[in-house]
């Protein structure tokens, strides 16, 4: 059983300690000399887990934990803090943090420096990393700060790349594969410990298989919903009610549904031309403007935001066309035009009116 004896879910908040190295559970190497460590691999990792008030884009972090690992996945230290979200803590039956517990916890702005110090210069590692990174990026944007993270690695993507024989891609399944004991699921510190213990043998297996790590760029938000709303976006609150008007409640809920465009789809975007009302636009990957603001502006301009890419998609917006996400792969297969966020922002300034039938 893998176990980092320095990590316990009941440790006090805002604590950093040196930690002994986690015993290796890497698969047995072939006889002979072990493979050389790849020069192109990162020099350090920050294994992260955050617990939140919910899953929507306006939800907040209620606790955060970081395990710092060296280039070969050995533990250097760990850190954990609760965070006062200044709102309903959401699913307390999952993370166990009530309003009473969080009342005296620090605000995110008060832990931002500590968290940044532990992320600085490292690859952010998380299970479903896009979620943890998105929550962290939004918190820093609200604080008008830039997180020092440039790349992330999702352990789900790594497990798929390594073809691990898992029944599913839950953290508990990855942990069981490597014999890692979970002490308290959905506690940020224990989840981060479990992931750190499971990541190390995965990293060594990646070296043995000579695979390229599935690293993705992390693009910090330059405009958050709270600080960058404009054009009637009501202080950055978001969501649409049944009537199509924006609904700004803060309950624990899945992300909003955007209204369909009232205009017919005129077809694909012609590079060098103008967007036309009714065009179907898909967005993939990180954006420097909060995704919901970008979507709101597109909807306000008369465009349709599509959740996936199909033969009817007019345009794909992505800052990382080489990432080979499912949307990018489908766009390539369908010949869908691709532009980056900056170009899309310029196109939104001059969207052509919907074409009249027969026009």
C-alpha positions in Angstrom: 0.0 0.0 0.0 1.3 3.4 -0.9 1.0 6.0 1.8 2.6 9.4 2.4 2.8 9.5 6.2 3.0 13.3 6.3 -0.5 13.8 4.8 -3.6 13.5 6.9 -7.0 15.0 6.1 -7.4 16.5 9.6 -4.3 18.6 9.4 -4.7 22.3 10.0 -5.2 24.7 7.1 -2.3 26.5 5.3 0.4 24.0 6.2 3.5 23.0 4.3 5.7 20.1 5.4 8.6 18.2 3.9 7.5 14.8 2.9 9.4 11.5 2.5 9.5 10.0 -0.9 6.6 7.8 -1.9 7.7 4.2 -2.5 7.8 3.4 -6.2 5.0 1.2 -7.5 6.2 1.5 -11.1 5.8 -1.7 -13.2 8.9 -3.9 -13.2 11.4 -2.7 -15.7 12.9 -5.0 -18.3 16.2 -6.6 -17.4 19.2 -4.4 -18.0 19.7 -0.8 -17.5 16.6 1.4 -16.9 15.7 3.8 -19.7 17.3 7.3 -19.5 15.0 10.0 -18.2 13.7 12.0 -21.1 15.3 15.5 -21.4 12.0 17.0 -22.6 10.0 16.0 -19.6 9.0 18.7 -17.1 11.3 19.5 -14.2 8.6 19.6 -11.6 4.9 19.0 -11.0 2.2 20.4 -8.7 -0.5 17.8 -8.1 -3.6 19.7 -7.3 -7.1 19.1 -6.1 -9.8 21.7 -5.3 -13.2 21.3 -3.8 -15.9 23.7 -4.9 -19.3 25.1 -4.2 -20.5 23.4 -7.4 -19.8 22.6 -11.1 -20.9 25.8 -12.8 -18.6 28.6 -13.9 -19.6 31.0 -11.2 -18.9 28.5 -8.4 -16.1 29.0 -5.9 -13.3 27.1 -4.4 -13.8 26.0 -0.7 -10.6 24.1 -0.3 -7.3 23.5 -2.2 -4.4 21.2 -1.8 -1.0 20.9 -3.6 1.6 18.1 -3.6 4.8 19.3 -5.1 6.8 16.6 -6.9 10.2 16.7 -8.5 11.0 15.7 -12.1 10.7 12.0 -11.3 7.5 12.2 -9.3 9.0 12.1 -5.8 7.2 14.2 -3.2 8.9 17.3 -2.0 6.2 18.8 0.3 2.4 19.4 0.5 0.1 22.2 1.4 -3.6 22.5 2.2 -6.1 25.3 3.0 -9.8 25.8 3.4 -11.2 28.8 1.6 -14.2 31.0 2.5 -16.2 31.2 -0.7 -18.3 34.2 0.6 -21.4 32.3 -0.4 -23.3 29.1 0.1 -20.7 26.3 0.3 -22.9 24.1 -2.0 -22.7 20.2 -1.7 -21.6 19.8 1.9 -22.7 16.2 1.7 -19.8 15.7 -0.8 -16.9 17.9 0.5 -18.1 18.1 4.2 -17.3 21.8 4.5 -20.3 23.7 6.0 -20.8 27.5 6.2 -19.9 27.3 9.9 -16.6 25.5 9.2 -15.6 28.0 6.5 -16.7 31.1 8.4 -13.2 31.7 9.7 -11.3 30.3 6.7 -9.2 32.7 4.6 -10.5 34.3 1.5 -9.0 33.2 -1.8 -7.2 36.5 -2.1 -5.5 35.7 1.3 -4.1 32.3 0.0 -3.4 33.4 -3.6 0.3 34.1 -2.9 0.8 30.8 -1.0 -0.9 28.8 -3.8 1.0 30.6 -6.5 4.3 29.9 -4.8 3.5 26.2 -5.0 2.4 26.2 -8.6 5.2 28.4 -9.9 7.3 26.8 -12.6 5.6 23.5 -12.4 3.1 21.5 -14.5 -0.3 21.4 -12.9 -1.4 17.8 -12.5 -5.0 16.9 -11.7 -7.7 14.3 -12.4 -9.9 16.0 -15.0 -7.4 18.9 -15.0 -9.5 21.2 -17.1 -11.9 21.5 -14.2 -9.3 22.2 -11.5 -7.4 24.6 -13.7 -10.6 26.5 -14.8 -11.6 27.0 -11.1 -8.2 28.2 -10.2 -7.9 30.5 -13.2 -11.3 32.1 -12.4 -10.4 32.7 -8.8 -7.2 34.4 -9.8 -9.1 36.5 -12.3 -11.5 37.6 -9.7 -8.5 38.6 -7.6 -7.1 40.4 -10.6 -4.0 38.2 -10.5 -2.3 35.9 -12.9 -1.6 32.3 -11.8 2.0 31.1 -12.6 0.9 28.1 -14.5 1.7 27.5 -18.2 1.0 23.8 -18.7 -1.3 21.2 -17.2 -1.5 17.4 -17.4 -4.7 15.4 -16.9 -4.2 12.0 -15.3 -7.3 10.8 -17.2 -5.6 11.6 -20.5 -2.4 10.0 -19.3 -4.1 6.8 -18.2 -5.7 6.5 -21.7 -2.4 7.2 -23.4 -0.8 4.4 -21.3 -3.7 2.1 -22.0 -4.1 1.2 -18.3 -6.6 -1.6 -17.8 -9.1 0.5 -15.8 -12.9 -0.2 -15.6 -13.5 3.5 -15.8 -11.5 6.7 -15.3 -12.5 7.6 -11.8 -9.8 8.5 -9.3 -10.7 5.5 -7.2 -10.1 3.2 -10.1 -6.7 4.7 -10.8 -5.8 4.4 -7.1 -6.9 0.8 -6.9 -4.8 0.0 -10.0 -1.7 1.1 -8.2 -2.7 -0.1 -4.7 -3.2 3.3 -3.3 -5.4 3.6 -0.2 -8.0 6.4 -0.1 -8.6 7.7 3.4 -11.2 10.4 2.8 -12.6 10.9 -0.7 -13.5 14.4 -1.7 -11.2 15.9 0.9 -8.8 18.0 -1.2 -5.6 17.0 0.7 -6.4 13.3 0.6 -7.5 13.4 -3.0 -4.2 15.2 -3.9 -2.2 12.6 -1.9 -3.9 9.7 -3.7 -3.3 11.3 -7.1 0.3 12.1 -6.3 0.9 8.4 -5.4 -0.8 7.2 -8.5 0.9 9.7 -10.8 4.4 8.7 -9.9 4.2 5.1 -11.3 2.2 6.4 -14.3 5.0 8.9 -15.0 7.6 6.1 -14.8 5.5 3.9 -17.1 5.4 6.8 -19.6 9.2 6.9 -19.6 9.3 3.1 -20.1 6.9 3.3 -23.0 8.7 6.4 -24.4 5.4 8.3 -24.8 5.0 12.0 -25.0 3.2 13.4 -22.0 -0.3 14.9 -22.8 0.6 18.4 -21.8 -1.8 21.2 -22.6 -1.3 25.0 -22.4 -2.9 26.9 -19.5 -4.1 30.3 -20.7 -4.9 32.6 -17.7 -8.0 34.7 -17.8 -7.5 38.3 -18.8 -11.2 39.0 -18.2 -13.3 37.4 -15.6 -17.1 37.3 -15.4 -17.1 39.6 -12.4 -14.6 42.1 -13.7 -15.2 42.1 -17.4 -18.9 42.1 -18.0 -20.2 44.5 -20.5 -23.1 45.0 -22.8 -25.7 44.4 -20.1 -24.1 41.3 -18.6 -25.1 42.3 -15.2 -21.9 42.4 -13.2 -20.6 39.2 -14.7 -23.4 37.0 -13.5 -24.4 34.4 -15.9 -26.9 31.7 -16.9 -30.1 31.6 -18.8 -33.6 31.0 -17.5 -36.4 29.3 -19.3 -37.5 32.6 -20.8 -34.1 33.1 -22.3 -33.2 35.9 -19.9 -30.0 35.5 -17.9 -30.5 33.9 -14.5 -28.0 34.8 -11.9 -28.6 32.4 -9.0 -25.7 30.9 -7.1 -27.1 27.4 -6.4 -25.2 24.2 -6.9 -26.1 23.2 -10.4 -24.7 22.1 -13.7 -23.6 24.7 -16.2 -26.3 26.7 -18.0 -27.9 26.0 -21.4 -27.5 28.7 -24.0 -30.5 29.7 -26.1 -30.5 28.7 -29.8 -30.0 31.3 -32.4 -33.3 32.5 -33.9 -31.6 32.7 -37.3 -31.1 29.9 -39.8 -27.6 28.5 -40.2 -26.1 30.1 -43.3 -23.3 27.6 -43.5 -19.5 27.7 -42.9 -17.5 30.8 -42.2 -15.5 31.8 -45.2 -11.9 32.7 -44.1 -11.3 36.4 -44.6 -15.0 37.2 -44.7 -17.6 38.2 -42.0 -19.5 36.0 -39.6 -23.2 35.9 -40.3 -26.0 35.7 -37.8 -27.1 32.1 -37.3 -23.7 30.6 -37.8 -22.8 27.7 -35.5 -19.7 28.3 -33.5 -17.9 25.8 -31.2 -15.1 26.8 -28.7 -12.4 24.5 -27.6 -9.8 24.8 -24.8 -8.7 27.7 -22.6 -9.7 31.3 -23.5 -8.2 34.5 -22.0 -11.7 35.9 -21.7 -13.9 33.8 -19.4 -15.6 31.3 -21.6 -19.1 32.4 -20.6 -18.4 36.0 -21.5 -17.2 34.9 -24.9 -20.3 32.8 -25.4 -22.6 35.6 -24.2 -21.1 38.0 -26.8 -21.5 35.5 -29.5 -25.2 34.9 -28.6 -25.8 38.6 -28.3 -24.4 39.0 -31.9 -26.9 36.4 -33.2 -24.6 33.4 -33.4 -25.3 29.9 -32.1 -22.9 28.3 -29.6 -22.6 24.6 -30.4 -21.5 22.1 -27.7 -19.7 19.9 -30.3 -18.4 20.0 -33.8 -20.3 18.4 -36.7 -20.6 18.9 -40.5 -23.0 21.8 -39.7 -20.5 23.7 -37.6 -19.5 27.0 -39.2 -16.4 27.8 -37.2 -14.2 26.4 -34.4 -12.5 28.8 -32.0 -9.4 27.5 -30.2 -6.1 29.0 -29.0 -4.4 25.6 -29.3 -5.1 24.0 -32.7 -2.4 21.4 -32.1 -4.0 20.0 -28.9 -6.0 17.4 -30.8 -9.0 17.7 -28.6 -12.1 15.9 -29.9 -13.4 19.2 -31.3 -10.1 19.9 -33.1 -10.0 16.4 -34.5 -13.6 16.7 -35.8 -13.0 20.1 -37.2 -10.1 18.7 -39.2 -12.2 15.8 -40.4 -15.1 18.0 -41.5 -12.9 20.8 -42.9 -14.4 23.3 -40.5 -12.5 26.6 -40.4 -10.5 27.4 -37.3 -9.6 30.8 -35.8 -8.0 31.8 -32.5 -9.7 33.8 -29.8 -8.2 37.1 -30.8 -9.4 36.8 -34.4 -12.9 35.7 -33.2 -13.1 38.8 -31.0 -12.4 40.9 -34.0 -15.0 39.1 -36.1 -17.6 39.6 -33.3 -17.3 43.3 -33.8 -18.8 43.1 -37.3 -21.3 40.2 -37.6 -23.4 40.4 -40.8 -27.2 40.3 -40.4 -29.0 37.1 -41.2 -29.6 36.5 -44.8 -33.1 36.8 -46.0 -34.7 33.6 -47.6 -33.8 33.6 -51.2 -31.3 36.4 -50.7 
